[in-house]
Amino acid sequence: MKKKMILVIIDGGAEPCTTHEVRQSCKSAFVAAKKPYLDMLASNSHCGLWRGPYAPAYNKRSMSSVATLEILGYSYEDEPGRGYLEALGLGLKPGTDSICLRGNFATVDNKKNIIDRRAGRDHTGLDKLTEHINKSIPSIDGVSVKVHRLIGHRIV
């Protein structure tokens, strides 16, 4: 008899708090949230945390793609980069000569200092901004640049 399994990966569950009230309690937003269905799943499951190893060239704070691939049985050496994975997730078909970068829209002050690296998580107007950017970017030495909006403040 085959056993059925559901694999749930909570990517970003350890991200720092975003609201003042949660920060005051010294809990991550995920820990502070009410999540009865996840709690029920966890209490009836086998749970674990991915602990590495960290790939030498990666920022230890942004290891979710490496962690997810390793949970699925791949080595961090197989990880093609977050930009490439995001492009595939968007349905793009990057060629062998493509470079895919993942980024965020951000909020800047009058001096062009980043004051919120996630644009306040407000995605109002970002489709129009993406259109404007794509109309404004010239090709550079015959290389074209295209910005694609993902979910929320994210771009590839």
Summary of the structure (lengths in Angstrom):
residues: 156
radius of gyration: 19.1
end to end distance: 43.4
largest distance: 64.5
contacts: 279
relative contact order: 0.10
helix: 32%
strand: 8%
